[in-house]
């Protein structure tokens, strides 16, 4: 028989509370998961298509769960901000209903280790060491560019163009929090920012999309959110059990067969690891949706007239690379630099057969290697060098934060390498190898070892 790791007493009390709210659970149970806290595992053999969890609408925590007099004080505010405000400042007789549920949530200390929005913005700078190749050291924490909105080491820096993706995920998240807090602090001047931030992050990391049909009006997508008891125990994977909702509530149905003791997942959406890190505080070891946004690197190299041409054609921004290579939008943008306008228009229209395809591909791939992938590689290597240096140790920058960023930058380095290996034509790859300019034999072997080396964080 498979040993199922037990959940603690407060999880048992939560299950009892949830059942009293009409939640049903069949064949699965909360359990401790090594390295991930709590999750849902199979108590018995489960077949594909089994109904595992049912949560009635009455058990959901929605904006309709909040007393009208409390809601009316806050207008205008996002649903996210309202839910967090009620959890923070609602009357005890109203919020007490959710006590057993709240006791299962992560603590503020947990969030401080995992959520970049709570990490230190900077560290005390240190002098550059003679043997170090880093141009600066420790004056900042090297977050991934999509998170921070900046490329710290490559030549592009932050794109100055009005078309540039100058706001990182973290800044956008902070702006949402600040906007909600400004409303709440006006209504409740004595409210504590730290406590409100904690509950705002609870809603951010544990809510599910839910179309509030009972409101009978058009609701912005970002306001279609609820907290769903028990379903929020499922950890995320890039694929998992099916979660559905209707006017009766939520259901979770198994996507495949599961053995006793096997963990079951749901998918929060097709998100890359930078998004998951910013919004949820974790990254996946295997993520088929993972990608690297290269807007700033690419846009910084294009003339204003070229940017306008891309905008008019509907191809401005949202440029990514993945293990498969560059997305089509990126390929379109690159070719503004490598071919004439007539051939570029043919490429946009999908009429490559009328072009000199091989010559075009070699020129485009060469530009990608020299101007795009090489700068991304520089960013990854410098960031890893900084993070792996002993002098990065600081009481405010914990080992957990450091390990997460090392893992993420290693993934980014892998993305760049795989994009080179799978997305660049053989002639261009041969030229780069022969010139010993990029991913040479000495540089390639450690990367391959790093890619396949088991990680304690997996």
Secondary structure, DSSP 4 states (H G I P E B T S, - for coil): -PPPPPP-HHHHHHHHHHHHTT-EE-SEEEEEETTTEEEEEESS-B-TT-EEEEEEGGGSB-GGGS-HHHHHTT-S--HHHHHHHHHHHS-HHHHGGGHHHHTTSPPHHHHHHH-GGGS-S-----PPPTT---SS-SSS----HHHHS--SSSTT-S--STTS--S-HHHHHHHHHHHHHHHHHHH-TT--HHHHHHHHHHHHHHEEE---GGG-S---GGG-EEE-TTGGGSEEEEEEEEEEEETTEEEEE-SS-B-TT-EEEE---S--HHHHHHHHS---SS-TT--EE-HHHHHTTS-HHHHHHHHHHT--S--EEETTEE-HHHHHHHTTTTS-HHHHHHHHTT-GGGS-HHHHHHHHHHHIIIIIIHHHHHHHHHHHHHHTSGGG-BTTB-HHHHHHHHHHHHHHHHHHHHHHHHHS-HHHHHHHHHTT-SS-HHHHHHHHHHHHS--TT-
